[in-house]
């Protein structure tokens, strides 16, 4: 979370050239502290507001509050050369974006589908055919484990389905859910027929 803007508060805390302290700063820090934010220190300590009136002094009233004690985002930069015709200078911060792999697809077997029932039958058959009566050493055990692992992978690969992971992906969604949703889509509008006082029929459509 970031709070930034023209706070229009003159204070020695962020402008060493200004000799006074403002009580409004206390309220500002209370609000920032509530959100666990701290005052960002600029990498270049320059003014942020340049007056067009010779009678007014230039000021530092544009501030940024960043997440408190963040080691990756703890300062900002003031760009005096970017202000053009504005009397305020732009402030920028660098927000680090960590590269992350987002899984968009997954392998699954649709719940209560024919493929699921077939997968269970095939897997059950593999388990029944495993002979564990003569495991005499580690080589025998490793052979059985390798056979079982390979069998499961082959069966899984044959009956799996690749689906896109979306916000509404649910493990309990099955074929019946899809059928009911399709049915609902075709029956979104229902018709209600009523008879008015003059004897004419009137049709009302509602969701």
C-alpha positions in Angstrom: 0.0 0.0 0.0 1.2 3.5 -0.9 -0.1 6.9 0.1 1.1 9.9 -1.8 0.0 13.3 -2.9 0.1 17.0 -2.1 -0.6 17.2 1.6 -0.1 21.0 1.7 1.6 20.7 5.1 4.8 22.8 5.7 7.1 21.2 8.2 10.7 21.0 9.1 10.5 17.2 9.2 10.6 16.9 5.4 12.0 20.4 4.5 15.1 21.4 6.4 14.9 24.8 4.9 11.6 25.4 6.6 12.1 26.5 10.3 8.8 25.5 11.8 6.8 22.5 12.9 3.1 21.9 12.1 0.7 20.2 14.4 -1.1 18.8 11.3 1.9 16.5 10.8 0.9 14.6 14.0 -2.5 13.7 12.5 -0.8 12.7 9.2 1.6 10.3 11.0 -1.3 8.9 13.1 -3.1 8.0 9.9 0.0 6.6 8.2 0.9 4.5 11.3 -2.6 3.0 11.4 -1.9 1.5 8.0 1.6 0.5 9.0 3.2 3.1 6.7 6.2 5.3 7.2 7.4 8.5 5.6 9.6 7.8 2.6 12.9 9.6 2.4 13.8 10.9 -1.1 17.1 9.9 -2.7 17.5 13.5 -3.7 16.5 16.1 -1.2 15.0 18.8 -3.4 11.9 20.9 -3.3 8.6 19.5 -4.7 6.5 22.7 -5.2 7.8 25.7 -7.1 5.7 28.9 -6.7 4.8 31.1 -9.7 4.5 34.0 -7.3 7.7 35.7 -6.3 6.2 36.6 -3.0 5.9 32.9 -2.0 8.7 30.5 -1.2 9.2 27.1 -2.8 8.2 24.2 -0.6 8.3 20.5 0.1 4.6 19.5 0.5 4.4 16.4 -1.8 5.1 13.3 0.2 5.1 9.5 -0.1 4.3 7.0 2.7 5.5 3.5 2.1 5.2 0.2 4.0 7.0 0.5 7.2 10.5 -1.1 7.4 10.3 -2.5 3.9 13.9 -3.2 2.7 12.8 -3.4 -1.0 10.7 -0.2 -1.2 11.9 2.4 1.3 12.6 5.6 -0.7 11.5 7.7 -3.7 12.9 10.1 -6.2 11.9 13.7 -6.9 12.1 14.7 -10.6 12.4 18.4 -10.8 13.1 18.3 -14.5 9.8 16.6 -15.3 7.4 19.2 -13.9 7.2 21.2 -17.2 4.4 23.8 -16.7 3.2 22.4 -13.4 4.2 23.9 -10.1 4.6 20.4 -8.6 7.4 17.9 -9.3 6.6 14.3 -10.0 7.6 11.7 -7.4 8.4 8.1 -8.4 9.1 4.9 -6.5 10.5 1.6 -7.8 8.1 -1.3 -7.1 10.0 -4.6 -7.4 8.1 -7.3 -9.1 9.3 -10.8 -8.3 9.3 -13.2 -11.3 6.8 -16.0 -10.5 5.6 -19.0 -12.4 1.8 -19.1 -12.4 0.3 -22.5 -13.0 -2.5 -22.1 -15.6 -3.3 -25.7 -16.3 -3.7 -28.9 -14.3 -4.2 -32.6 -14.9 -7.3 -34.1 -13.4 -9.9 -36.8 -13.9 -13.5 -35.5 -13.9 -15.4 -36.5 -10.8 -18.1 -39.2 -11.3 -17.1 -39.5 -15.0 -16.8 -42.8 -17.0 -13.0 -42.2 -17.2 -12.8 -41.9 -13.4 -14.6 -45.2 -12.9 -12.4 -46.9 -15.6 -9.3 -45.4 -14.0 -10.2 -46.9 -10.6 -10.9 -50.3 -12.1 -7.6 -50.4 -13.9 -5.7 -49.2 -10.8 -7.5 -51.9 -8.7 -6.5 -54.6 -11.1 -2.8 -53.5 -10.9 -2.9 -53.7 -7.2 -4.5 -57.2 -7.2 -1.9 -58.5 -9.7 1.1 -57.4 -7.5 2.7 -60.5 -6.0 4.1 -59.6 -2.6 4.5 -63.2 -1.4 8.2 -63.5 -2.4 9.9 -60.3 -1.4 13.3 -61.6 -0.4 15.6 -58.6 -0.8 15.7 -54.9 -1.7 15.9 -55.6 -5.4 12.6 -57.5 -5.3 11.0 -54.6 -3.4 12.4 -52.0 -5.8 11.1 -54.0 -8.8 7.6 -54.1 -7.3 7.6 -50.4 -6.5 8.9 -49.5 -10.0 6.2 -51.7 -11.6 3.5 -50.1 -9.5 4.7 -46.5 -10.2 5.0 -47.1 -13.9 1.5 -48.7 -14.0 -0.1 -45.8 -12.2 1.6 -43.2 -14.4 0.5 -45.0 -17.6 -3.1 -45.3 -16.5 -3.2 -41.7 -15.2 -1.8 -40.5 -18.6 -4.4 -42.4 -20.5 -7.5 -41.0 -18.6 -6.4 -37.6 -17.4 -7.9 -34.4 -18.7 -5.9 -31.1 -19.0 -8.0 -28.1 -17.8 -7.4 -24.4 -17.4 -7.2 -23.2 -13.8 -9.6 -20.3 -13.4 -11.0 -18.4 -10.4 -14.1 -20.6 -10.4 -12.3 -23.9 -10.6 -13.7 -26.2 -7.9 -12.7 -29.8 -7.0 -16.3 -30.8 -6.4 -17.5 -29.7 -9.9 -18.7 -32.7 -12.0 -20.6 -33.5 -15.1 -24.0 -33.1 -13.4 -23.0 -29.5 -12.4 -22.3 -28.7 -16.0 -25.6 -30.2 -17.2 -27.6 -28.3 -14.6 -25.8 -25.1 -15.5 -26.6 -25.6 -19.2 -30.2 -26.3 -18.3 -30.4 -23.2 -16.2 -28.9 -21.1 -19.1 -31.8 -22.1 -21.4 -34.4 -21.5 -18.7 -33.1 -18.1 -17.6 -36.4 -16.4 -18.6 -39.6 -18.0 -17.4 -43.0 -17.1 -18.6 -45.9 -16.3 -16.3 -49.4 -16.0 -17.9 -52.0 -14.0 -16.1 -55.5 -12.8 -16.9 -56.3 -9.1 -16.6 -59.7 -7.8 -15.5 -60.8 -7.2 -19.2 -60.3 -10.9 -19.9 -57.1 -10.5 -22.0 -54.2 -12.7 -21.4 -50.9 -11.0 -20.3 -47.5 -12.6 -20.4 -44.9 -11.6 -17.8 -41.2 -12.6 -18.2 -39.0 -12.7 -15.1 -35.6 -14.1 -14.1 
